Amino acid sequence: MKYERIRDNWRKFPHPIRWLVTAILGISLLSLGIVFLVLPGPGIPLIIAGLAILATEFTWAEILLNKSKLHLNTVVEKAKPKIKILVALAIVLALSATTTFYLIKY
């Protein structure tokens, strides 16, 4: 409900102002995301957020966002079986580290 009110108020702004604010904010987030791909930081979430903001006004950004969603879903589906293996490996590693610590201490 609150989101709809914000969206409706945002749509009341004249198109050039809305376009300019969207472009500046979206490109800023997109640029920061690209920088954070090299530096430590949340690069991919910032790129997706920038594309999501740009997609409200630009078709090219909407197309890129949809392609990103498609690739993300593919990666998640491929990673699901491996997550179970990684969780089991983490449990075994934690148990072995605890056992080793206990044996060394006593």
Secondary structure, 3 states (H helix, E strand, C coil): CHHHHHHHHHHCCCHHHHHHHHHHHHHHHHHHHHHHHHCCCCHHHHHHHHHHHHCCCCHHHHHHHHHHHHHHHHHHHHHHHHHHHHHHHHHHHHHHHHHHHHHHHC
